[in-house]
């Protein structure tokens, strides 16, 4: 037995047409849509604070609308997505309206909740959870009032439970990316939750397709001969032994070969012998990857061990404010002009009474974005820069134009606002040869910092709610 699980989104902001094109060009059993990253959770949390009916991935509603014909024409098609963000119930309600209006009000929609720990932080700390930072080994205590989101990465079990309850669309909050694939596989093959090798194999399958087109030619180092404009999104053909074949719809662009699969296999995994998910501890060192046909790669051999006792937690806290401004500066002395502009901005902000806590500047086009060139350049005094080789992009000569990018980070919003006001005056009171200011003043934005931490599974209880789409309204 084999089931086909496709993925049509790798992040919030991915190609809105990809899910529709995928199911129109290939018949699959499940379509997964992965929208959440650490930063995304904090953004959605702020949206929910402003409007209790928000806090989910709005792109999903556009995608769902585009999928209505496929849902009507393909009765086997199910959707599993973490588009619920920090508000799965509101997402289900919005999706329910779309489905009902399309005559699909009887479609069973399930939601998974229980990952949101923000309302429970005090309670959990009183129970002994220190929420210790995994990097700094500090408890969360002193940042308590600044936390804007805290979500445990749930696993595949509640997804499988929702599917067992006949949900055709499952909307979750924060779950592990690979669990979007593991849940359907566990449901379809009815395996035990301690079948570690099967869980490992399906986790590898989920990991390979979770980033969308990254496994089908996106970011591929041999990209030159690929049709990326029409890139096909991935399909994992999952077998009953946990192995899979990674492929894409026939006739689509991109490529699936051993290189594209291996590049994604080692993406964001940490220790390859211990890829920890809420479902299983996966050993990637036993995985075998082999091309089995045109745009078909067989993946097998993953082994697994007992799942971790803790859930990873995506926790974000407010950490001041930031703004970034850019100017195009041209002329033979553009680098000197750029350096002068940074100094002028800094002095004028100080004159207004603010010494910025952090200011970063770089000249794009002069090697600042290239580590090797940048390291060499940092050793050369600005006064000596006229004779410095600024990299291959300038053929050994000084550039005749650069993009100056200046960013600041400060705990005081008013300091950042003052910085933002100092770009426009350079138009008439700075060096000649400045452009690129038509976009207006830099936008002041809050900064959300990430706090990597864990929570014991015994303190987190997932919940599944299932009902027809029309009843979520």
Buried (B, 14 or more C-beta within 10 A) or exposed (E): EEBBBBBBBBBBEBBBEBBBBBBBBBBBBBBBBBBBBBEBBBBBBBBBEEEEEBBBBBBBBBBBBBBBEBBEEBEEBBBBBBBBBBBBBBBBBBBBBBBBBBEBBEBBBBBBBBBBBBEBBEEBBEEEBBBBBEEEEBBBEEBEEBBBBBBBBBBBBBBBBBBBBEBBBBBBBBBBBBBBBBBBBBBBBEBEBEBBBBBBBBBBBBBBBBBBBBBBBBBBEEEEEBEBEEBBBBBBBBBBEBBBBBBBBEEBBBBBBBBBBBBBBEBEBEEBBBBBBBBBBBBBEBBEBEBEEEBBBBBBBBBBBEBBEBBBBBBBBBBBBBBBBBBBBBBBBBBBBBBBBBEBBBEBBEEEEBEBEEBEBBBBBBBBBBEEBBEBBEEEEEEEBEEBBBBEEBEEEBBEBBBBBBBBBBEEBEBBBBBBBBBBEBEEEBBEBBEBBEEEBBEBEBBBBBBBBBBBBEBBEBEBBBBBBBBBB
